[in-house]
Amino acid sequence: MGKVMAGMTMSLDGFINDRNGSARKLSPDFEELLEAPSFKEMTKNTGAVIMGRGVYEMADPFLWANDDYEFQVPIFVLTHTPPEKYPKGNDKLSFTFVTNGVESAISQAKKAAGDKIVQVIGGASTIQQCLNSGLCDELQIDIMPVLLGNGLSLFQNIDTDKLKLERTNLEETTPIRTSIIFRVTKTSPGE
């Protein structure tokens, strides 16, 4: 089976949204990012996506969940309560709402992805759960050269005693975005 890779964009001072909950300042290069060779390669190698309910609802899913969405794969939404209505999807993109935890979401996504990557695209709580469960193989952090001063930190609820990160790649993805990929491993006792 393929690996589980979590990814998030953050400000230079470590926040994934501002004090009002907006991530708008972190994506001024979104159109450029979609055209970046590394992003296209990543979407091509992705076999399933996991996202939290907040990311699913960040924009109207009936507008973005169409043939133009970059991830044309099964999408697993981690939630406490599935929505009554959701987009139908197409022959590639489908939705499964997982209510019994991150381990179940990862297991289902890995089966759907086969040998391809399971991409965890957020939000913060979903990525934190993946990291804390020990089920995340790689972490990609995209750094934007902005300072938010306050907001939500991706790493605030991470059990840092159990994780070890090893940088495996560093890339200028767009003229203003730097991507860092880390291998995620569990630490041994005494490390």
Solvent accessible surface area in square Angstrom, and as a share of the most:
residue,aa,sasa,rsa
1,M,148,0.66
2,G,13,0.12
3,K,77,0.33
4,V,0,0.00
5,M,9,0.04
6,A,0,0.00
7,G,17,0.17
8,M,33,0.15
9,T,30,0.17
10,M,12,0.05
11,S,1,0.00
12,L,116,0.58
13,D,54,0.28
14,G,22,0.21
15,F,39,0.16
16,I,13,0.06
17,N,29,0.15
18,D,25,0.13
19,R,164,0.60
20,N,130,0.66
21,G,51,0.49
22,S,38,0.24
23,A,41,0.32
24,R,196,0.72
25,K,126,0.53
26,L,6,0.03
27,S,46,0.30
28,P,92,0.58
29,D,3,0.02
30,F,85,0.36
31,E,128,0.57
32,E,90,0.40
33,L,18,0.09
34,L,40,0.20
35,E,113,0.51
36,A,6,0.05
37,P,114,0.72
38,S,38,0.25
39,F,25,0.11
40,K,102,0.43
41,E,83,0.37
42,M,34,0.15
43,T,27,0.16
44,K,127,0.54
45,N,53,0.27
46,T,3,0.02
47,G,8,0.08
48,A,0,0.00
49,V,0,0.00
50,I,0,0.00
51,M,2,0.01
52,G,7,0.07
53,R,64,0.23
54,G,54,0.52
55,V,31,0.18
56,Y,4,0.02
57,E,89,0.40
58,M,143,0.64
59,A,58,0.45
60,D,69,0.36
61,P,17,0.10
62,F,113,0.47
63,L,132,0.65
64,W,45,0.16
65,A,10,0.08
66,N,59,0.30
67,D,105,0.55
68,D,129,0.67
69,Y,30,0.11
70,E,59,0.26
71,F,8,0.03
72,Q,45,0.20
73,V,18,0.10
74,P,36,0.23
75,I,1,0.00
76,F,13,0.05
77,V,0,0.00
78,L,20,0.10
79,T,14,0.08
80,H,180,0.80
81,T,91,0.53
82,P,62,0.39
83,P,23,0.14
84,E,181,0.81
85,K,160,0.68
86,Y,102,0.39
87,P,8,0.05
88,K,188,0.80
89,G,19,0.18
90,N,51,0.26
91,D,137,0.71
92,K,122,0.52
93,L,0,0.00
94,S,47,0.30
95,F,20,0.08
96,T,51,0.30
97,F,30,0.13
98,V,3,0.02
99,T,72,0.42
100,N,111,0.57
101,G,29,0.27
102,V,9,0.05
103,E,100,0.45
104,S,23,0.15
105,A,0,0.00
106,I,5,0.03
107,S,50,0.32
108,Q,63,0.28
109,A,0,0.00
110,K,56,0.24
111,K,145,0.61
112,A,48,0.37
113,A,9,0.07
114,G,30,0.29
115,D,131,0.68
116,K,98,0.42
117,I,23,0.12
118,V,1,0.00
119,Q,7,0.03
120,V,0,0.00
121,I,44,0.22
122,G,0,0.00
123,G,21,0.20
124,A,10,0.07
125,S,65,0.42
126,T,7,0.04
127,I,0,0.00
128,Q,12,0.05
129,Q,72,0.32
130,C,0,0.00
131,L,3,0.02
132,N,62,0.32
133,S,36,0.23
134,G,27,0.26
135,L,66,0.33
136,C,5,0.03
137,D,59,0.30
138,E,28,0.13
139,L,1,0.00
140,Q,38,0.17
141,I,7,0.03
142,D,11,0.06
143,I,35,0.18
144,M,1,0.00
145,P,83,0.52
146,V,43,0.25
147,L,129,0.64
148,L,18,0.09
149,G,56,0.54
150,N,72,0.37
151,G,26,0.25
152,L,58,0.29
153,S,29,0.19
154,L,0,0.00
155,F,78,0.33
156,Q,104,0.46
157,N,89,0.46
158,I,21,0.10
159,D,54,0.28
160,T,97,0.56
161,D,119,0.62
162,K,123,0.52
163,L,26,0.13
164,K,102,0.43
165,L,75,0.38
166,E,87,0.39
167,R,151,0.55
168,T,60,0.35
169,N,65,0.33
170,L,98,0.49
171,E,61,0.27
172,E,127,0.57
173,T,17,0.10
174,T,7,0.04
175,P,102,0.64
176,I,75,0.38
177,R,4,0.01
178,T,50,0.29
179,S,6,0.04
180,I,35,0.18
181,I,31,0.16
182,F,42,0.17
183,R,106,0.39
184,V,15,0.09
185,T,57,0.33
186,K,138,0.58
187,T,40,0.23
188,S,60,0.39
189,P,139,0.88
190,G,91,0.87
191,E,133,0.60
